[in-house]
């Protein structure tokens, strides 16, 4: 992130969930702390919105993967699972 709180939108496309979340936490901290100009606050807000979208995208993907895994029929154990004599 640059000094005024902005970053290229293209950067958000390469961020992992944890990176986006951590940067979003920092943006929120800076906004809550105050002491920034209106322009800086707006830039931070815009960056926060971009980061929130990245986090939402990752979480929606994770939810889709979980739903797909839960929808698959359960596989039988490799040994057949039923008693051997």
C-alpha positions in Angstrom: 0.0 0.0 0.0 1.3 3.5 -0.8 1.6 6.3 1.8 -1.9 7.7 1.0 -3.5 4.2 1.4 -4.1 3.5 -2.3 -2.8 0.6 -4.3 -3.3 -0.5 -7.9 -6.5 -2.5 -8.3 -4.5 -5.1 -10.2 -2.6 -5.9 -6.9 -5.8 -7.2 -5.3 -6.1 -9.9 -7.9 -2.9 -11.6 -6.7 -3.7 -11.4 -3.0 -4.4 -14.4 -1.0 -7.2 -14.4 1.6 -4.9 -13.9 4.6 -3.0 -11.1 2.9 -6.2 -9.2 2.0 -7.7 -9.7 5.4 -4.6 -8.5 7.2 -4.4 -5.4 4.9 -8.1 -4.8 5.5 -7.5 -4.9 9.2 -4.8 -2.3 8.9 -7.0 -0.1 6.7 -9.7 -0.2 9.3 -7.3 0.5 12.1 -6.0 3.6 10.2 -9.5 4.9 9.5 -10.5 4.4 13.2 -7.4 6.1 14.4 -8.3 9.3 12.5 -5.8 12.0 11.8 -6.0 11.6 8.0 -7.3 14.1 5.5 -10.6 13.6 3.8 -8.8 12.6 0.6 -6.6 10.0 2.5 -9.7 8.7 4.3 -11.6 8.3 1.0 -8.6 6.5 -0.5 -8.4 4.1 2.5 -12.1 3.5 2.3 -11.9 2.6 -1.4 -8.9 0.3 -0.7 -10.9 -1.3 2.1 -13.8 -2.0 -0.3 -11.4 -3.6 -2.8 -9.9 -5.8 -0.1 -13.3 -6.8 1.2 -14.3 -8.0 -2.3 -11.1 -10.1 -2.5 -11.9 -11.6 0.9 -15.5 -12.3 -0.2 -14.3 -13.9 -3.4 -12.0 -16.3 -1.5 -14.7 -17.1 1.1 -17.3 -17.8 -1.6 -14.8 -20.1 -3.4 -14.2 -21.9 -0.1 -17.9 -22.3 0.5 -18.4 -23.7 -3.0 -15.6 -26.3 -2.5 -17.1 -27.3 0.8 -20.6 -27.6 -0.7 -19.2 -29.7 -3.5 -17.3 -32.0 -1.1 -20.4 -32.5 1.1 -22.5 -33.2 -2.0 -20.3 -36.1 -3.1 -21.4 -39.6 -1.9 -19.2 -41.0 0.8 -16.7 -43.5 -0.4 -16.5 -47.0 1.1 -13.3 -47.8 3.1 -10.6 -49.5 1.0 -10.8 -52.8 3.0 -14.5 -53.2 2.4 -15.4 -52.0 5.9 -17.4 -55.1 6.8 -16.1 -57.9 9.1 -13.5 -60.3 7.9 -13.6 -63.8 9.4 
